[in-house]
């Protein structure tokens, strides 16, 4: 009846149209399918400085927290949050949530070892109580 109904050009155009529709639907559903993302760009794992800054980007989020405290994020998803380290292993938990209720957690581990302060005085006792007693006994023996 219609001569253009069975043409190869019409089928090709309809196929391209549906591919574009499927591609656009995947693009729009990408956030729903994969949820929030967190990328840490600061790569410190061990430091002698007690102060560090956790730097990174977060995508498709509605909120971001670091150890339970809210973190401000730019429109592009970038964040930089200062953190004061304690001696030893520090675990920093970043948690992002999206508007659909899904969350993503990233744990950053940083080892802080304070710099060693050299002691020049021979009368200063070390940190163990046994040594402190021995130093006190030796000084009282010398005084008699």
Secondary structure, DSSP 8 states (H G I E B T S, - for coil): --TTTT-HHHHHHHHHHHHHHHHHHHHHHHHHHH--EEEE----SEES-SEEEEEEEEES-SEEEETTEE----TTSEEEEEEE--SEEEEEEEEEE-TTS-EEEEEEEEEE---------TT---SSHHHHHHHHHHHHHHH-
